[in-house]
Amino acid sequence: EVEEATALELPMLQKNLVFLSTLTSLGTLVALLGTVLGMIKSFSSLGEEGGSGAAAELAVGISEALYNTALGIGTSSVALMMYNVFTTKIDAITYGIDESGFTLTQSFASQYK
């Protein structure tokens, strides 16, 4: 039947969406990890220097944290957009398969009445 054919094709269409979903989640986690590591570096240099000349080291650490945050958020945003684009395309293909099956069924039904 048409429903069975659609059910068989759907996993093949969705097989690579797991990668985009995982990339979206990992991008956010990498951003958070980079932020934490940058802050650790900043406060470590502040503690080691004892406050003298630590402003430059603090700025470098904060800069590192912000770069990692921006990279992670950017990666997650792009992956999420692509995930949504492909999900929409898969929905359209599935709808097309269902519509074609219905049309074909109706055509056969009208011919053999």
Beta strands, then each sheet from edge to edge (+ up, - down):
end
